[in-house]
């Protein structure tokens, strides 16, 4: 059975705990257009695919010292599979590739 990486699994609080940021940070990243969580009613839910993207965003901001506008520019012009240098066969099954190539 193949795992669905785009299913809404994590609330904002759990997602924030998992990547070790506060929920307000995730709200800011959403407002700035870095991430687009799934909305169920008024609640935000994050998929495993979103969690991968959040980790990349956090890494760029905290470790690489890129500001939010810089991260937004990188994400709009460069895809994570280019940053991670994924092989073509990995992209075909990559949930991040499948979901975000359509954004």
Secondary structure, DSSP 8 states (H G I E B T S, - for coil): ----TTS--EEHHHHHHHHT--HHHHHHHHHTTS---EEETTEEEE-HHHHHHHHHHHIIIIIS---HHHHHHHHHHS-HHHHTT--HHHHHH-HHHHHHTT-
